[in-house]
Amino acid sequence: MTNIIRIKKATFYGYHGVRSEEQSVGGKFEADVDIYTDFSDAAENDSLIETIDYHKVYSFMYHLALEQKYYLIEALAVKIANELLMKFTAISKVAVRVRKNNPPLGGVVDCVEVEVVKERKEL
């Protein structure tokens, strides 16, 4: 059985971007993650230890988003996907979306978003 755990709009303030002002002033970023796993035993037994602890996933994502500066949100999304698959062995597939709010594109744009979908077998 495959189930999905979703974390939506995990928000952090980071210093990612190509422009020097993005890396010095920073900005608001959001991330979503879809975790593909089997949590049927956890649901049946109402047991946290038999599933993915999404508090730990959020904390891990937050740490990854803040531990270094990235020029590209693409690089950050791939880093999050790879690291989640390596740290949480019960994850069979993960989809990670990272959004940069109010990107400096010279016009009014709500956000830019990238998505990475990666399966365990791709590690």
MOKA-V355565 format. One line per field, one symbol per residue. ss: DSSP state (a for helix, b for strand, c for the rest). phi: phi as a letter, one per 40 degrees, with the letter a starting at -180 (. if undefined). psi: psi as a letter, one per 20 degrees, with the letter a starting at -180 (. if undefined). A space follows every 10 residues. Layout:
ss = ???
phi = ???
psi = ???
This chain:
ss = ccbbbbbbbb bbbbccccca aaaaacbbbb bbbbbbbcca aaaaaccaaa cccaaaaaaa aaaaaaaccc ccaaaaaaaa aaaaaaaccc ccbbbbbbbb bccccccccc bbbbbbbbba aac
phi = .bbbbbbbfc babbbbiccc cccccgacbb bbbbbcabbc cccccfbccb bccccccddc cdcccbcacb cbccccccdc cccccccbcc ccaabbbbbb cfccbgacbc abbbbbbabd ccc
psi = pprppppqlo prorlqrhqh hhigharpqq qqpooprokg ggghilohij apoighgggg ggghhihrqq hpiggggggg gghghhhnii phqqpppppo qlqmjjaopg rqqqppppqg ii.
